Amino acid sequence: MNSFEQMEAVIAQRRAEPQEKSYTCYLFDKGLDKILKKVGEECAETIIAAKNGDKQELVGEINDVFYHIMVMMNECGVTLKDVCEEMDVRAQKIGNLKQFHVSDHNT
C-alpha cells in the first residue's frame, strides 16, 4: 500500500469511526463548504511557496493540498481508483497533438 492509499484508508476510517479531536473528523463535521475552503486555502499557499522558491515549504504545502483534496474526494464519493482510471485514459492520449484554432485579433 502506497502513501496515497494509506491516506485514503485513514480518511475513510475517520469518517466511518469518528474520533474526538481528529482534524479529519472536524472537516467532515463542518461539511463540504469547509472542506472546499481548505482546498482553496492550501492551493493558494502552494502557489506562494512555489513563487518563493523554498522547496521544503513547497513539498509541505503540496502534501497539505493532497490531504485536503483526498478529504474532498471522500466527501464527494470519489476514490483514488476513480482518479487513477481517468489518469490511465488520459495517458493513452499522450502524443496526440491537438490542433488549436488561431484567432486573428486584428479583425
Short mmCIF file of the C-alpha atoms (twelve columns), coordinates in Angstrom:
data_MODEL
# 
_entry.id   MODEL 
# 
loop_
_atom_site.group_PDB 
_atom_site.id 
_atom_site.type_symbol 
_atom_site.label_atom_id 
_atom_site.label_alt_id 
_atom_site.label_comp_id 
_atom_site.label_asym_id 
_atom_site.label_seq_id 
_atom_site.Cartn_x 
_atom_site.Cartn_y 
_atom_site.Cartn_z 
_atom_site.pdbx_PDB_model_num 
ATOM 1   C CA . MET A 1   0.000   0.000  0.000   1 
ATOM 2   C CA . ASN A 2   1.473   3.351  -1.004  1 
ATOM 3   C CA . SER A 3   1.204   6.613  0.919   1 
ATOM 4   C CA . PHE A 4   -1.849  7.801  -1.015  1 
ATOM 5   C CA . GLU A 5   -3.674  4.537  -0.383  1 
ATOM 6   C CA . GLN A 6   -2.774  4.746  3.310   1 
ATOM 7   C CA . MET A 7   -4.057  8.317  3.482   1 
ATOM 8   C CA . GLU A 8   -7.267  7.323  1.716   1 
ATOM 9   C CA . ALA A 9   -7.770  4.456  4.184   1 
ATOM 10  C CA . VAL A 10  -7.205  6.672  7.238   1 
ATOM 11  C CA . ILE A 11  -9.591  9.330  5.908   1 
ATOM 12  C CA . ALA A 12  -12.268 6.685  5.246   1 
ATOM 13  C CA . GLN A 13  -11.752 5.222  8.709   1 
ATOM 14  C CA . ARG A 14  -12.101 8.638  10.370  1 
ATOM 15  C CA . ARG A 15  -15.363 9.179  8.525   1 
ATOM 16  C CA . ALA A 16  -16.701 5.724  9.446   1 
ATOM 17  C CA . GLU A 17  -15.432 5.813  13.032  1 
ATOM 18  C CA . PRO A 18  -15.157 9.444  14.179  1 
ATOM 19  C CA . GLN A 19  -12.505 10.155 16.781  1 
ATOM 20  C CA . GLU A 20  -12.559 13.061 19.177  1 
ATOM 21  C CA . LYS A 21  -10.044 15.823 18.352  1 
ATOM 22  C CA . SER A 22  -9.411  14.438 14.857  1 
ATOM 23  C CA . TYR A 23  -8.907  17.211 12.302  1 
ATOM 24  C CA . THR A 24  -10.286 14.956 9.567   1 
ATOM 25  C CA . CYS A 25  -13.448 14.365 11.611  1 
ATOM 26  C CA . TYR A 26  -13.722 18.112 12.204  1 
ATOM 27  C CA . LEU A 27  -13.674 18.714 8.448   1 
ATOM 28  C CA . PHE A 28  -16.335 16.072 7.808   1 
ATOM 29  C CA . ASP A 29  -18.442 17.500 10.623  1 
ATOM 30  C CA . LYS A 30  -18.264 21.014 9.144   1 
ATOM 31  C CA . GLY A 31  -19.184 19.750 5.687   1 
ATOM 32  C CA . LEU A 32  -18.273 20.298 2.071   1 
ATOM 33  C CA . ASP A 33  -18.104 24.102 2.197   1 
ATOM 34  C CA . LYS A 34  -15.406 23.985 4.901   1 
ATOM 35  C CA . ILE A 35  -13.510 21.251 3.063   1 
ATOM 36  C CA . LEU A 36  -13.583 23.249 -0.177  1 
ATOM 37  C CA . LYS A 37  -12.459 26.386 1.637   1 
ATOM 38  C CA . LYS A 38  -9.434  24.495 2.966   1 
ATOM 39  C CA . VAL A 39  -8.651  23.097 -0.502  1 
ATOM 40  C CA . GLY A 40  -8.639  26.654 -1.846  1 
ATOM 41  C CA . GLU A 41  -6.500  27.987 1.003   1 
ATOM 42  C CA . GLU A 42  -3.951  25.216 0.596   1 
ATOM 43  C CA . CYS A 43  -3.798  25.754 -3.175  1 
ATOM 44  C CA . ALA A 44  -3.070  29.446 -2.621  1 
ATOM 45  C CA . GLU A 45  -0.365  28.609 -0.050  1 
ATOM 46  C CA . THR A 46  1.162   26.145 -2.533  1 
ATOM 47  C CA . ILE A 47  1.320   28.841 -5.209  1 
ATOM 48  C CA . ILE A 48  3.047   31.228 -2.811  1 
ATOM 49  C CA . ALA A 49  5.537   28.540 -1.721  1 
ATOM 50  C CA . ALA A 50  6.369   27.827 -5.374  1 
ATOM 51  C CA . LYS A 51  6.834   31.535 -6.061  1 
ATOM 52  C CA . ASN A 52  9.120   31.872 -3.046  1 
ATOM 53  C CA . GLY A 53  11.350  29.062 -4.280  1 
ATOM 54  C CA . ASP A 54  11.533  27.208 -0.956  1 
ATOM 55  C CA . LYS A 55  11.446  23.535 -1.958  1 
ATOM 56  C CA . GLN A 56  10.853  22.191 1.563   1 
ATOM 57  C CA . GLU A 57  7.956   24.598 2.117   1 
ATOM 58  C CA . LEU A 58  6.549   23.723 -1.311  1 
ATOM 59  C CA . VAL A 59  6.674   19.982 -0.594  1 
ATOM 60  C CA . GLY A 60  4.812   20.556 2.673   1 
ATOM 61  C CA . GLU A 61  2.146   22.680 1.005   1 
ATOM 62  C CA . ILE A 62  1.689   20.138 -1.788  1 
ATOM 63  C CA . ASN A 63  1.095   17.486 0.857   1 
ATOM 64  C CA . ASP A 64  -1.496  19.745 2.506   1 
ATOM 65  C CA . VAL A 65  -3.261  20.125 -0.862  1 
ATOM 66  C CA . PHE A 66  -3.201  16.367 -1.446  1 
ATOM 67  C CA . TYR A 67  -4.644  15.698 2.007   1 
ATOM 68  C CA . HIS A 68  -7.462  18.211 1.691   1 
ATOM 69  C CA . ILE A 69  -8.284  17.058 -1.850  1 
ATOM 70  C CA . MET A 70  -8.484  13.491 -0.590  1 
ATOM 71  C CA . VAL A 71  -10.880 14.567 2.176   1 
ATOM 72  C CA . MET A 72  -12.941 16.316 -0.522  1 
ATOM 73  C CA . MET A 73  -12.817 13.201 -2.685  1 
ATOM 74  C CA . ASN A 74  -14.135 11.073 0.182   1 
ATOM 75  C CA . GLU A 75  -16.892 13.570 0.922   1 
ATOM 76  C CA . CYS A 76  -17.893 13.506 -2.766  1 
ATOM 77  C CA . GLY A 77  -17.649 9.742  -3.212  1 
ATOM 78  C CA . VAL A 78  -14.554 9.786  -5.437  1 
ATOM 79  C CA . THR A 79  -11.829 7.187  -4.868  1 
ATOM 80  C CA . LEU A 80  -8.164  7.036  -5.815  1 
ATOM 81  C CA . LYS A 81  -9.135  4.191  -8.131  1 
ATOM 82  C CA . ASP A 82  -11.537 6.537  -9.936  1 
ATOM 83  C CA . VAL A 83  -8.809  9.141  -10.384 1 
ATOM 84  C CA . CYS A 84  -6.183  6.600  -11.476 1 
ATOM 85  C CA . GLU A 85  -8.557  5.093  -14.031 1 
ATOM 86  C CA . GLU A 86  -9.121  8.548  -15.536 1 
ATOM 87  C CA . MET A 87  -5.375  9.177  -15.496 1 
ATOM 88  C CA . ASP A 88  -4.871  5.921  -17.404 1 
ATOM 89  C CA . VAL A 89  -7.389  7.052  -20.034 1 
ATOM 90  C CA . ARG A 90  -5.623  10.390 -20.384 1 
ATOM 91  C CA . ALA A 91  -2.215  8.714  -20.577 1 
ATOM 92  C CA . GLN A 92  -3.395  6.953  -23.730 1 
ATOM 93  C CA . LYS A 93  -3.788  10.387 -25.319 1 
ATOM 94  C CA . ILE A 94  -0.179  11.439 -24.708 1 
ATOM 95  C CA . GLY A 95  1.416   12.281 -28.018 1 
ATOM 96  C CA . ASN A 96  -1.885  13.077 -29.728 1 
ATOM 97  C CA . LEU A 97  -1.267  16.694 -30.583 1 
ATOM 98  C CA . LYS A 98  -4.294  18.933 -30.760 1 
ATOM 99  C CA . GLN A 99  -4.869  21.493 -33.450 1 
ATOM 100 C CA . PHE A 100 -5.528  24.871 -31.883 1 
ATOM 101 C CA . HIS A 101 -7.731  27.458 -33.509 1 
ATOM 102 C CA . VAL A 102 -5.725  30.569 -34.283 1 
ATOM 103 C CA . SER A 103 -7.661  33.808 -33.981 1 
ATOM 104 C CA . ASP A 104 -6.830  36.953 -35.861 1 
ATOM 105 C CA . HIS A 105 -7.317  39.623 -33.201 1 
ATOM 106 C CA . ASN A 106 -6.723  42.392 -35.758 1 
ATOM 107 C CA . THR A 107 -10.087 41.896 -37.463 1 
# 
